[in-house]
Amino acid sequence: MRPPNSAYGVRIAGVGSAVPEKVLSNADLEKMVDTSDEWILKRTGISERRIVDPQTEGTYTLSCDALRRALQYAGIRGDELDLIIVATVTAEMTCPSTACRVSQALGAAPAAAFDLVAACSGFVYSINIADPLVRSGIYRTIGVVGCDAMTTVVDFGERTVSVLFGDAAGAVVLQRDDDPERGCFYQKSQADGRMWGSLYMPRRSQDIPDHDRDNPVKLGCLRMNGREIYKFAITKFREVIQDALNATGLSTDDISQFVCHQSNVRIIESSIEKLGLPAEKVYINIDRYGNSSAGSVGLCLDQLWRAGKINRGDNVMFVAFGGGLTWSTSIWRV
Ligand code: ACO
């Protein structure tokens, strides 16, 4: 929940996103693995996704582009940032952080900078961390990026995982506002490591969990138990939205947009149905971008914002869940 007696509010001063130009369609995937457009569309809702050229693009370049666009939108210079957070599980390097390299590219030094690892929940985790840092007066302006170049960690010989993911970055610039009612007024970020073995990216064979020891696990690639993740996600998605509404006393009528992680259209549509959410308030773009992990929520936000679907005074709920397992919710008055 919002820290008591906040001195300041927090405004979303700018939004931005970036996706690679190259499109990988279901028809393209049909030529690479034993799958079909019909299967992918029916089971996931995905028609195509964006894919980086690994020689010239990746998490670093997408993150720079998304945050640069958010700064441009806000009319704020890089050197006005006090902190940069990049949420990602696909950093090209763990040292330095992607955030430090983004800082250098945008001329943000000596802003603090770090990466945050919470898989698909990373962007929502990060705005939940950033809001109180601005609200308390510690920082004035924070750039938050969610970005994953998932196609760089996908084994394109494995059909269950390879059809799901795409590459994208979404960014916001958060800035101190004199109205303490603006910004996040409900947040919850949680994790349960007991199920980490359902979704992981091993670097070393000794870290492969026992249940996968005899399976063909490719080091450096994402390994997923789709059915387990599906069961977790479909339950958790509904639970966290209901919890947030109960805790705040809001109804679905009070929320202008539910900005949700795009993991599978069936997961989103099941929540729409079970919670009675108005479909026009739940943005879906997984058909065009696939699951871009930490990139997805920020990408949705940027597209909604620029389409004029989010306006001053609106209540917006962000929802995400992913590897860890992690999940995170946030409600903002923008
Ligand atoms: N093309 C064709 N057939 C396939 C493919 C494919 N790409 N992948 C699996 N199949 C086959 C399976 O081998 C199986 O065949 P069988 O019945 O002969 O054994 C059949 O399709 C059904 O497989 P299931 O795994 O039961 O299919 P399901 O309906 O569960 O859909 C999916 C699989 C799409 C992966 C689903 O479980 C899912 O979306 N899970 C969530 C995954 C997710 O969101 N991960 C993202 C990371 S975490 C996050 O973002 C929350």
Residues whose N, C-alpha, C, O or C-beta is under 5 A from the ligand:
A	BS01	ACO	D34 T35 S36 W39 R43 T44 C120 R159 T160 V163 G226 R227 I229 Y230 A233 S263 N264 F321 G322 G323
